[in-house]
């Protein structure tokens, strides 16, 4: 193998993105194959209330697996983060009983190369305005949550750049004593003062929800802590009155987030577990075609043939040939067991080791209105060893899964959760969803007009090709939108005003 010094320089500057890791190093050292070391870890340090349990919450509000620490008697804590893991639009939560302190964490980039030394970041370096995780940092967090909700967004749709800039501006206004902001800070302090720090750590209700779509102050918390509803000098606090104070404050500041219009984060997830049920509420056999073994899950696919491609005469918006090639290669170009998925709390995976495998890909995109066609991909999962063929690894033969990239829930991402080997979901040609559940034997795109044998539009047009709320537990009940770990939307710098 010949390796030019230009290649050496480029790869040394871009590891671990360079795909020749071990082969490249082996060529330089004369060995057949040498694995590069894992990136050095990164550590987040800070102070908060003494003895608090401190965790990192992803942008969807779920605690990220293994990212936790305990504050000592003086409130000092540290959390070690894998050097290859980046955090975006996340939050730190410190908890003692029902006392809950928050600090937003706009961004922690992964190590730039495997050669970079271990790094330590204090909370104040990562979260503007947060000298520690306390009442002030919590106030800033709930103010931003309130502003996002007033714009129809949640923390999961916020860009790191916008979060950082807004935190800086809010911190200045709060220090200057801006009345609507101070009013929120007083209520936050009152709630935290009244919260019971002596209850068990698994107590069901914490005061604040900064990631969901409901009220920021949980009414259920107030119901369990009735003394928190009456604060001296403030009056009675309810979830509704707290939200009104947030709305009043939100009207006094701007939150600017500018999202990429031609690309979008696509998070594909599949659960490979026994005991799950399909869309007909019948048991799924995940190993009907894929043999059991010490293997991992992969995805493969590409741009679907029905996509609008500019070189084939499609009117804009359409895909360029370069878009088609890049996206198809990113998905594996129908080579099995090539593009790995992850069950380690990274790449869109929320909980390590739970049998749900995920991958996040930045793919071409354009905004879609109604049933107009979006970018269309086809894909399927395999369960195998790297480089293994289709035999005893694919979830089902002769079919593919379909997905049209449309941001249905408005979070500036497209997520799709599938049960491995479920033949009733978005499997295209021989779909097993029964007629009593809307099945037609095959799938259609929303923009398609399906004709029956008489040449007239048929009444059955099964469409399950966009993101949607799903059954996350395999019990035939829809639980909600799939969690996307720490994957934040793709953003661009906002134009200068």
Secondary structure, 3 states (H helix, E strand, C coil): CCCCHHHHHHHHHHCCCCCCHHHHHHHHHCCCCCCCCCCCCEEEEEECCCCCEEEEECCCCCEEEEEEEECCCCCEEEEEECCCCCEEEEEEEEEECCEEEEEEEEEECCCCCCCCCCEEEEHHHHCCCCCCCCHHHHHHHHHHHHHHHHCCCCHHHCCHHHHHHHHHHHHHHHHCCCHHHHHHHHHHHHHHHHCCCCCCCCCCCCCECCCCCCCCECHHHHHHCHHHHEECCCEECCHHHHHHHHHHHHCCCCCCCCECCCEEEEEEEEECCCCCECCCCCECCCCCCCCCCCCEEEEEEEECCCCCEHHHCCCCCCECHHHHHHHHHHCECCCCCCEECECCCCCCCCCCCCCEEEEEEEEECCCCCCCCCCEEEEEEEEEECCCCCCCCCECCCCCCEEEEECCCCCCCEEEEEEECCCCCCCECCCCCCCHHHCCCCCCCCCCCCCECCCCCECCCCCCCCCCCCECCCCCCCCCECCCCCCCCCCECCCCCC
